[in-house]
């Protein structure tokens, strides 16, 4: 039953997870007495999903998510993220039954620093053409789960994003 709903409503689920992540970050920044602005990209063509700004620090964020128990061990990252100042990737792990956010994985650098090197492993289309060939996507790089740092909490995630403000 859960697999069916996750497959049938994956876009809706992604929106709900984004809201949960932003809610957790907003609560954390509120506790710190720091206002945070959130701007959303209509597409991820530019390499990011959201732009977060707090205390003069801007972070272009590409969001990824996986449910606990998923076999996912890598993510496809748009190379245009590297063109943005302070670009980063947040990979949210969640409970598939409740959508509770359980862990955050981080790929990025300190505020003001560009995203670390995305490497040279080029992504491919997930679906093949009529002959089954999956063409390369020159604007996509593959990052393995081991390249991400486990963050654990919204408080530590806020520190990664904006420093200890």
Order of alpha helices (4+ residues) and beta strands (2+ residues): alpha-alpha-beta-beta-beta-beta-beta-beta-beta-beta-beta-alpha
